[in-house]
Amino acid sequence: MLDDLVPFLIGISILILYLVFSAMTEMGTKLFDRKKMINTVISFLKK
């Protein structure tokens, strides 16, 4: 039973780490796009 549990827990931890990394990078790109959009609007209003 222990032989089956260890690879299962390793797989679950890798999956969780991948999901956390994916969520962090997705939030980073959304924040970057948001800042870029705000700067574009500000430069348009200055004209």
SVG drawing of the C-alpha trace seen along z (x, -y; Angstrom):
<svg xmlns="http://www.w3.org/2000/svg" viewBox="-9 -67 16 69">
<polyline fill="none" stroke="black" stroke-width="0.4" points="0.0,0.0 2.8,-2.4 4.4,-1.7 1.2,-3.0 0.7,-6.0 4.1,-7.6 3.9,-8.0 0.3,-9.2 1.3,-11.9 4.2,-13.0 1.9,-13.2 -0.7,-15.2 2.0,-17.6 3.4,-18.2 -0.2,-18.9 -0.8,-21.4 2.5,-23.1 1.7,-23.3 -1.7,-24.8 -0.2,-27.4 2.5,-28.4 -0.1,-28.6 -2.3,-30.8 0.6,-33.1 1.8,-33.6 -1.8,-34.1 -2.3,-36.9 1.0,-38.4 0.1,-38.7 -3.3,-40.1 -1.8,-42.7 0.8,-43.6 -2.0,-43.9 -4.0,-46.1 -1.1,-48.5 -0.4,-48.7 -4.1,-49.5 -4.1,-52.2 -1.0,-53.8 -2.5,-53.7 -5.7,-55.4 -3.7,-58.0 -1.5,-58.8 -4.6,-59.0 -6.3,-61.5 -3.2,-63.7 -3.4,-64.3"/>
</svg>
